[in-house]
Amino acid sequence: MKDNSVEKKRLFDKPRNVKKFLLGFYILLALLIVADFFIPEHANFPWEEYPAFYAAFGFTAFVVMIIVAKYILRPLIKRKEDYYD
């Protein structure tokens, strides 16, 4: 019979492991940013040649999606508070 009071320890239960994971993630991120300066890009449009164009484009698209969802889609699908009463 198993003892249910003892929980199995997971990898990220220890703060030390979380710190190691985040350190590795940040190192990988820094290497990718540095590598971006050395890898030649073949742009189809002139604006794609600007540094960090895709990061700015992605962030702008994310902000626009949030605004559209909050101010346009939410009023369309929102129900009144007493809808199920």
VENLIN-V573892 format. One record per pair of residues at least 24 apart in sequence whose ideal C-beta (glycine too) atoms are under 10 Angstrom apart, sorted by the first residue. I is the first residue (numbers start at 1). J is the second residue. Records with the same first field share a line. If there is no record, write none. Layout:
I=J ; J
This chain:
none
